[in-house]
Amino acid sequence: MTITGPGRTLWVSDLDDTLLGPDGLLEPATRDALARLIADGVDFTVATARSPHTAFSALDGVPLALPLVAYGGATAVDPTERGPLWWEHFDARSLAPLVGAALAAGVTPLVFWLDGDRDKVSWVRGAETSGVDAFLETRQGDPRLAPVDGWDEVDHDRGFFVSIRGEYPVVRRLSRMIRAISWGTGCSLALAGSRESGVGVLDVTPSTATKGTGVRRVAEEHGFTRIVAFGDGANDLPLFAEADESWAVAGADDEVKAAATGVLDDRPDAVVAFLAERAAARAEV
């Protein structure tokens, strides 16, 4: 815990499977309750692996006033202007072998990078593997989609996020291999999925970009002295490490529950219900 003591508290939640329901949506009643809490002065924001584009879409109607941490900590976005406040990039010496390792494992990676001031997601056209196909099925019309004919069309100095999706055993082995290789020290890895589902997703960001580092930066720049975090998956562990309190949802990974201060009640609006309870208790003091 790096930010402690009395004072202003920043409340920060993951999106998928934490604040959002299994369908990836925010229930209308939960949305309304969260909007009221923010209007009443609860300092709340989100840290997600999603892009700003899909994060703000999911949060439509929620009046965020604080920067939203996106792409797993690679950027933070002003909620009013919707513009990035900073970017963290891979060292080109890390991105090139990362792409090569995925290709050697038979998996086409999705590489997120900046072209000018636009964030794009690229893959080699015609080389789509199952994970890329599954991603594209849910991103029809996404303005970031930018297939390329070769990886030389991607600016390796401006890559900030790589998503490797495929069969869980393959992706898990790849994760272990990257951690064991010297250039892998320049990367932060978060593996999701299971043998039961058969699907693995390995999200890779620069070592300087995690939900934890992003939220810590927001907290310091806005004068918060405490962080309370909510999450469910591996990429929430760095966030929990930075928080003064960390709360896992009931369906969280066992590793996340073990790292948390506690586990929330098993209900779809668990995060917002907890916030409302804390806000009410503070009002009574």
C-alpha positions as CSV (number, residue, x, y, z in Angstrom):
1,M,0.0,0.0,0.0
2,T,1.6,3.2,-1.1
3,I,-1.0,5.8,-0.5
4,T,-2.3,5.8,3.1
5,G,-3.7,7.9,5.9
6,P,-6.8,10.0,6.4
7,G,-8.1,12.3,3.7
8,R,-9.9,12.0,0.4
9,T,-10.7,8.5,-0.9
10,L,-10.6,7.5,-4.5
11,W,-13.0,4.6,-5.2
12,V,-12.1,2.6,-8.3
13,S,-13.6,-0.4,-9.9
14,D,-12.9,-2.8,-12.7
15,L,-15.6,-3.1,-15.3
16,D,-16.1,-6.6,-16.7
17,D,-17.4,-9.1,-14.2
18,T,-17.1,-6.5,-11.4
19,L,-19.2,-3.4,-12.0
20,L,-20.8,-4.8,-15.2
21,G,-23.0,-7.9,-15.4
22,P,-22.2,-11.2,-17.2
23,D,-23.6,-9.6,-20.4
24,G,-21.1,-6.8,-20.2
25,L,-23.8,-4.2,-19.4
26,L,-24.5,-2.0,-16.5
27,E,-28.0,-2.6,-15.1
28,P,-30.2,0.5,-15.3
29,A,-30.9,0.5,-11.5
30,T,-27.1,0.1,-10.8
31,R,-26.4,2.9,-13.3
32,D,-28.9,5.2,-11.6
33,A,-27.6,4.4,-8.1
34,L,-24.0,5.0,-9.2
35,A,-24.9,8.3,-10.8
36,R,-26.6,9.5,-7.6
37,L,-23.6,8.5,-5.5
38,I,-21.2,10.5,-7.8
39,A,-23.6,13.5,-7.8
40,D,-23.6,13.3,-3.9
41,G,-19.8,13.6,-3.9
42,V,-18.4,10.0,-4.1
43,D,-15.1,10.2,-5.9
44,F,-15.4,7.2,-8.2
45,T,-13.7,6.1,-11.4
46,V,-12.9,3.0,-13.4
47,A,-9.7,1.0,-14.3
48,T,-10.2,-1.4,-17.1
49,A,-8.5,-3.4,-19.8
50,R,-11.1,-2.0,-22.2
51,S,-10.4,0.8,-24.6
52,P,-11.8,4.2,-23.8
53,H,-14.2,3.7,-26.7
54,T,-15.8,0.6,-25.2
55,A,-15.5,1.7,-21.6
56,F,-17.3,4.9,-22.1
57,S,-20.0,3.1,-24.1
58,A,-20.6,0.7,-21.2
59,L,-20.7,3.7,-18.7
60,D,-23.1,5.8,-20.8
61,G,-25.2,7.8,-18.3
62,V,-22.6,7.6,-15.5
63,P,-21.3,11.2,-14.8
64,L,-17.6,10.4,-14.2
65,A,-15.7,13.5,-13.2
66,L,-12.3,11.8,-12.7
67,P,-9.9,10.3,-15.3
68,L,-10.8,6.8,-16.5
69,V,-7.8,4.4,-16.6
70,A,-8.0,2.2,-19.8
71,Y,-6.0,-0.4,-21.7
72,G,-4.9,-1.9,-18.4
73,G,-3.1,1.2,-17.3
74,A,-1.5,2.2,-20.6
75,T,-3.6,5.4,-20.7
76,A,-5.9,7.6,-18.7
77,V,-8.7,9.6,-20.3
78,D,-10.4,12.8,-19.4
79,P,-14.1,11.9,-19.0
80,T,-15.3,15.3,-20.4
81,E,-13.1,15.8,-23.4
82,R,-12.5,12.1,-23.9
83,G,-8.9,12.8,-24.7
84,P,-5.9,10.9,-23.4
85,L,-3.9,12.4,-20.5
86,W,-0.9,10.2,-21.1
87,W,0.3,7.0,-22.9
88,E,2.8,4.4,-21.8
89,H,4.5,2.6,-24.7
90,F,6.5,-0.6,-25.2
91,D,10.2,-0.3,-25.9
92,A,10.4,-1.5,-29.5
93,R,12.9,-4.1,-28.4
94,S,10.1,-5.7,-26.3
95,L,7.2,-5.4,-28.8
96,A,9.0,-7.1,-31.7
97,P,10.0,-10.3,-29.9
98,L,6.6,-10.4,-28.2
99,V,4.8,-10.5,-31.5
100,G,7.4,-13.1,-32.7
101,A,6.8,-15.3,-29.7
102,A,3.0,-15.3,-30.3
103,L,3.5,-16.1,-34.0
104,A,5.9,-18.9,-33.1
105,A,3.2,-20.4,-30.8
106,G,0.8,-20.4,-33.7
107,V,-1.3,-17.5,-32.4
108,T,-1.8,-14.2,-34.3
109,P,-1.6,-11.3,-31.7
110,L,-3.7,-8.2,-31.7
111,V,-1.4,-5.2,-31.4
112,F,-2.8,-1.9,-30.1
113,W,-0.7,1.2,-31.2
114,L,-0.9,4.9,-31.9
115,D,-1.1,6.2,-35.4
116,G,-0.7,9.9,-34.9
117,D,-3.2,10.6,-32.1
118,R,-5.5,7.7,-33.0
119,D,-5.4,4.4,-31.2
120,K,-5.6,1.4,-33.5
121,V,-5.7,-2.4,-33.2
122,S,-3.9,-4.3,-35.9
123,W,-3.4,-7.9,-37.0
124,V,-2.1,-9.4,-40.2
125,R,-4.9,-9.7,-42.7
126,G,-5.5,-13.3,-43.8
127,A,-3.6,-14.7,-40.8
128,E,-6.5,-14.6,-38.3
129,T,-6.5,-17.3,-35.7
130,S,-9.5,-18.2,-33.5
131,G,-8.9,-15.6,-30.9
132,V,-8.7,-12.8,-33.5
133,D,-11.9,-14.0,-35.1
134,A,-13.7,-14.0,-31.8
135,F,-12.5,-10.5,-31.0
136,L,-13.6,-9.2,-34.4
137,E,-17.1,-10.7,-34.0
138,T,-17.7,-8.4,-31.1
139,R,-16.1,-5.3,-32.6
140,Q,-18.1,-4.8,-35.8
141,G,-17.8,-1.1,-36.8
142,D,-15.1,-0.4,-34.3
143,P,-13.2,2.6,-35.7
144,R,-9.9,1.3,-34.3
145,L,-9.8,-1.8,-36.5
146,A,-6.8,-1.6,-38.8
147,P,-5.7,-4.9,-40.4
148,V,-2.2,-4.8,-42.0
149,D,-0.5,-6.8,-44.7
150,G,2.7,-7.0,-42.6
151,W,3.9,-6.1,-39.2
152,D,6.2,-3.5,-40.7
153,E,3.1,-1.3,-41.1
154,V,2.8,-1.0,-37.3
155,D,4.9,1.6,-35.6
156,H,6.7,-0.6,-33.0
157,D,7.8,2.5,-31.0
158,R,4.1,3.4,-30.4
159,G,2.6,0.1,-29.3
160,F,1.0,0.1,-25.9
161,F,-1.1,-3.1,-25.5
162,V,-1.0,-6.6,-27.0
163,S,-3.8,-9.2,-26.6
164,I,-3.0,-12.8,-27.3
165,R,-6.1,-15.0,-27.5
166,G,-6.3,-18.7,-28.2
167,E,-6.4,-22.1,-26.6
168,Y,-5.8,-21.9,-22.9
169,P,-2.9,-24.3,-22.7
170,V,-1.1,-22.6,-25.6
171,V,-1.6,-19.1,-24.2
172,R,-0.6,-20.2,-20.7
173,R,2.7,-21.7,-21.9
174,L,3.3,-18.5,-23.9
175,S,2.8,-16.5,-20.7
176,R,5.3,-18.6,-18.8
177,M,7.8,-18.3,-21.6
178,I,7.6,-14.5,-21.8
179,R,8.1,-14.2,-18.1
180,A,11.3,-16.3,-18.3
181,I,12.9,-14.4,-21.1
182,S,15.0,-11.3,-20.5
183,W,13.0,-8.9,-22.8
184,G,9.9,-10.1,-20.9
185,T,10.9,-8.0,-17.9
186,G,9.8,-5.0,-19.9
187,C,6.3,-6.3,-20.0
188,S,3.4,-6.6,-17.5
189,L,1.3,-9.8,-18.1
190,A,-2.3,-10.7,-17.1
191,L,-3.6,-14.1,-18.0
192,A,-7.3,-14.8,-18.0
193,G,-9.3,-17.9,-18.8
194,S,-9.2,-21.5,-17.7
195,R,-8.8,-25.1,-18.8
196,E,-12.5,-25.6,-18.3
197,S,-13.4,-22.8,-20.7
198,G,-10.6,-23.8,-23.1
199,V,-10.0,-20.2,-23.9
200,G,-7.1,-18.1,-22.8
201,V,-6.5,-14.4,-23.1
202,L,-3.1,-12.9,-22.3
203,D,-3.0,-9.1,-22.1
204,V,0.4,-7.6,-22.2
205,T,1.3,-4.0,-21.4
206,P,4.6,-2.1,-20.8
207,S,6.0,-2.8,-17.3
208,T,5.2,0.8,-16.5
209,A,1.5,0.3,-17.3
210,T,-0.7,-1.6,-14.9
211,K,-4.1,-0.7,-13.4
212,G,-2.1,0.0,-10.2
213,T,0.3,2.5,-11.7
214,G,-2.4,4.2,-13.6
215,V,-4.7,4.6,-10.6
216,R,-1.8,5.7,-8.4
217,R,-1.0,8.4,-10.9
218,V,-4.6,9.6,-11.0
219,A,-4.8,9.6,-7.2
220,E,-1.6,11.6,-6.8
221,E,-2.5,14.1,-9.4
222,H,-5.9,14.7,-7.9
223,G,-4.9,14.9,-4.2
224,F,-6.3,11.6,-3.0
225,T,-4.7,10.0,0.0
226,R,-6.5,6.7,0.0
227,I,-7.5,4.2,-2.7
228,V,-10.3,1.6,-2.3
229,A,-10.4,-0.9,-5.2
230,F,-12.8,-3.5,-6.6
231,G,-12.0,-6.3,-9.0
232,D,-12.1,-9.9,-10.0
233,G,-9.2,-10.9,-12.3
234,A,-5.5,-11.2,-12.6
235,N,-5.0,-7.7,-14.0
236,D,-6.6,-6.3,-10.8
237,L,-3.8,-7.7,-8.6
238,P,-1.5,-4.7,-9.3
239,L,-4.5,-2.4,-8.5
240,F,-5.1,-4.2,-5.2
241,A,-1.4,-3.9,-4.4
242,E,-1.6,-0.1,-4.6
243,A,-4.9,0.1,-2.7
244,D,-5.5,0.7,1.0
245,E,-8.5,-1.5,0.8
246,S,-9.3,-4.0,-2.0
247,W,-12.6,-5.9,-2.4
248,A,-13.1,-8.9,-4.6
249,V,-16.5,-9.7,-6.1
250,A,-18.0,-13.1,-5.2
251,G,-17.0,-14.6,-8.6
252,A,-13.4,-13.4,-8.5
253,D,-10.4,-15.7,-9.2
254,D,-9.2,-17.4,-6.0
255,E,-5.9,-15.6,-6.3
256,V,-7.7,-12.2,-6.3
257,K,-9.8,-13.2,-3.3
258,A,-6.7,-14.2,-1.4
259,A,-5.1,-10.8,-2.1
260,A,-8.2,-8.8,-1.2
261,T,-9.2,-7.1,2.1
262,G,-12.5,-9.0,1.8
263,V,-15.1,-10.5,-0.6
264,L,-18.3,-8.7,-1.4
265,D,-21.8,-10.2,-1.2
266,D,-22.9,-12.3,-4.1
267,R,-25.2,-9.9,-5.8
268,P,-25.1,-8.2,-9.3
269,D,-24.9,-4.7,-7.8
270,A,-22.3,-5.6,-5.2
271,V,-19.9,-2.7,-5.9
272,V,-22.5,0.0,-5.9
273,A,-24.3,-1.4,-2.9
274,F,-21.0,-1.4,-1.0
275,L,-20.4,2.2,-2.1
276,A,-23.8,3.3,-0.9
277,E,-23.4,1.6,2.4
278,R,-20.0,3.3,3.0
279,A,-21.5,6.7,1.9
280,A,-24.4,6.3,4.3
281,A,-22.1,5.4,7.2
282,R,-19.9,8.5,6.5
283,A,-23.0,10.7,6.4
284,E,-24.0,9.6,9.9
285,V,-20.6,10.5,11.4
